[in-house]
Amino acid sequence: MFAVTAARFSSDNPLSAVELGEHAEPVPPDGWTTVDVKAASLNHHDVWTLRGVGISADRLPIIIGCDAAGVDADGNEVVVHAVISDNPAEFADETLDPARSLLSERYDGTFAERVAVPRRNLVPKPAALSFAEAACLPTAYLTAYRMLFDKSGLEPGSTILVQGAGGGVATALIKLGSAAGHRIWVTGRSEEKRQLALELGADQAFPPGVRVPERVDAVMETVGEATWSHSLKALKPGGRLVIVGATSGTMPPADLARIFFLQLSVVGSTMGSRDQLARLATLCEQTGLRPLVDRVLPIRAAPEGIAAMINGELLGKVVFTL
Ligand SMILES: NC(=O)c1ccc[n+]([C@@H]2O[C@H](COP(=O)([O-])OP(=O)(O)OC[C@H]3O[C@@H](n4cnc5c(N)ncnc54)[C@H](OP(=O)(O)O)[C@@H]3O)[C@@H](O)[C@H]2O)c1
């Protein structure tokens, strides 16, 4: 079958680590099944894999891609939950299994004609969503869902600052947060991205680092080093910073005095559970919310989409069709 693999790692030139071509068909073990992939979306996780972050060389070559929507062996339209736990009986929330992995870390990922996954990782695809839209849910939208509705601890009507405007998680946070009735403020690196944020439902959009009009209840952080200091300064006393990623670096000055003196909470978050993915799918069906797709490309054009992400050009998600 055709697949997109990480053939090697390159921290400086991740695109050079991508290979397109034939790959062995998946052989599902007991309890697993095979999904015919119709659409798969790109995440920054795939760029990290190509750079060699979060994966060891003994896994190479490996098919990249965490997210997919497709058709299972019984003909059902499904969305694939990307978090693989080998101990589902022990961990109702698969993300708390210390031995968990994401598709494309230990097991082959979704940028292929077929992917093998545990049966319990299949969630029904809402009929109202296209395969391309559904393929955006399992990582970026699920991560944003958990940040906003689980980890933030906030009731609707709160003021939330989202760092970054055009990225997959950032656009998901803006759409889901504004749909839930939060006042969403956003920082974006270009006028085009700030304008996009406003069109998606943000109340105000600012260049990075600008002093916001008043301190916020929570900050949603995916950028890391480049925005960390601004995130802490933007929080009101008792505010909460929810962090899922550090695209620009993982070692900012911690500003410990600000954290304890203002009684701030720093809360880590990762992906979401299978049950949360099912509720997210229902939320999309009930509210009419649809993921923002920057572009849909045939899988053979995967390098074009990956390059756009590396260059920071995206306004929403990149989806590959098969
Ligand atoms: N823990 C988890 O479960 C989890 C899940 C999903 C993602 N993540 C992590 O979250 C991060 C974002 O993922 P994604 O898929 O949304 O990536 P993406 O689509 O490439 O988005 C990157 C975002 O980073 C923003 N950004 C702002 N300043 C930046 C800088 N100096 N350098 C690079 N980016 C900057 C961009 O803002 P502009 O719009 O202003 O350009 C954009 O919104 C990644 O690090 C990813 O690994 C973690």
The ligand as a Tripos MOL2 file, in Angstrom:
@<TRIPOS>MOLECULE
LIG
   48    52     1     0     0
SMALL
NO_CHARGES

@<TRIPOS>ATOM
      1 N1          0.2690   17.6000   24.3830 N.am      1 LIG1
      2 C1         -0.5480   17.3000   23.3860 C.2       1 LIG1
      3 O1         -1.3760   16.4060   23.4980 O.2       1 LIG1
      4 C2         -0.4890   18.0770   22.1090 C.ar      1 LIG1
      5 C3         -1.5100   17.9450   21.1790 C.ar      1 LIG1
      6 C4         -1.4800   18.7220   20.0330 C.ar      1 LIG1
      7 C5         -0.4140   19.6040   19.8320 C.ar      1 LIG1
      8 N2          0.5890   19.6740   20.7330 N.ar      1 LIG1
      9 C6          1.7210   20.5800   20.5250 C.3       1 LIG1
     10 O2          1.1950   21.9030   20.3840 O.3       1 LIG1
     11 C7          1.9840   22.6310   19.4550 C.3       1 LIG1
     12 C8          1.0930   23.1610   18.3440 C.3       1 LIG1
     13 O3          0.6370   22.0750   17.5570 O.3       1 LIG1
     14 P1         -0.1540   22.3440   16.1930 P.3       1 LIG1
     15 O4         -0.3530   21.0220   15.5480 O.co2     1 LIG1
     16 O5         -1.2920   23.2490   16.4480 O.co2     1 LIG1
     17 O6          0.9840   23.1500   15.3490 O.3       1 LIG1
     18 P2          0.8590   24.2000   14.1790 P.3       1 LIG1
     19 O7         -0.4180   23.9550   13.4290 O.co2     1 LIG1
     20 O8          2.1390   24.1760   13.4430 O.co2     1 LIG1
     21 O9          0.7030   25.6000   14.9340 O.3       1 LIG1
     22 C9          1.8060   26.3050   15.4690 C.3       1 LIG1
     23 C10         1.2760   27.4750   16.3080 C.3       1 LIG1
     24 O10         2.3610   28.0200   17.0480 O.3       1 LIG1
     25 C11         2.2480   29.4130   17.0090 C.3       1 LIG1
     26 N3          3.5190   30.1340   17.2450 N.ar      1 LIG1
     27 C12         3.5860   31.3450   17.8050 C.ar      1 LIG1
     28 N4          4.8490   31.7240   17.9560 N.ar      1 LIG1
     29 C13         5.6150   30.7400   17.4570 C.ar      1 LIG1
     30 C14         7.0070   30.5900   17.3120 C.ar      1 LIG1
     31 N5          7.8740   31.5240   17.7250 N.pl3     1 LIG1
     32 N6          7.4560   29.4800   16.7400 N.ar      1 LIG1
     33 C15         6.5960   28.5250   16.3010 C.ar      1 LIG1
     34 N7          5.2330   28.6150   16.4430 N.ar      1 LIG1
     35 C16         4.7550   29.7240   16.9990 C.ar      1 LIG1
     36 C17         1.6720   29.7130   15.6640 C.3       1 LIG1
     37 O11         1.0990   31.0010   15.8020 O.3       1 LIG1
     38 P3          0.7370   31.9510   14.5360 P.3       1 LIG1
     39 O12        -0.6140   31.5110   14.1370 O.co2     1 LIG1
     40 O13         0.7360   33.3010   15.0980 O.co2     1 LIG1
     41 O14         1.7740   31.7110   13.4850 O.co2     1 LIG1
     42 C18         0.6640   28.5810   15.5080 C.3       1 LIG1
     43 O15        -0.5630   28.9510   16.0920 O.3       1 LIG1
     44 C19         3.0700   21.6720   18.9590 C.3       1 LIG1
     45 O16         4.2520   21.8810   19.6950 O.3       1 LIG1
     46 C20         2.4790   20.3000   19.2470 C.3       1 LIG1
     47 O17         3.4680   19.3040   19.3970 O.3       1 LIG1
     48 C21         0.5680   18.9260   21.8690 C.ar      1 LIG1
@<TRIPOS>BOND
     1     1     2 1
     2     2     3 2
     3     2     4 1
     4     4     5 ar
     5     4    48 ar
     6     5     6 ar
     7     6     7 ar
     8     7     8 ar
     9     8     9 1
    10     8    48 ar
    11     9    10 1
    12     9    46 1
    13    10    11 1
    14    11    12 1
    15    11    44 1
    16    12    13 1
    17    13    14 1
    18    14    15 2
    19    14    16 1
    20    14    17 1
    21    17    18 1
    22    18    19 2
    23    18    20 1
    24    18    21 1
    25    21    22 1
    26    22    23 1
    27    23    24 1
    28    23    42 1
    29    24    25 1
    30    25    26 1
    31    25    36 1
    32    26    27 ar
    33    26    35 ar
    34    27    28 ar
    35    28    29 ar
    36    29    30 ar
    37    29    35 ar
    38    30    31 1
    39    30    32 ar
    40    32    33 ar
    41    33    34 ar
    42    34    35 ar
    43    36    37 1
    44    36    42 1
    45    37    38 1
    46    38    39 2
    47    38    40 1
    48    38    41 1
    49    42    43 1
    50    44    45 1
    51    44    46 1
    52    46    47 1
@<TRIPOS>SUBSTRUCTURE
     1 LIG1         1 GROUP 0 **** ****
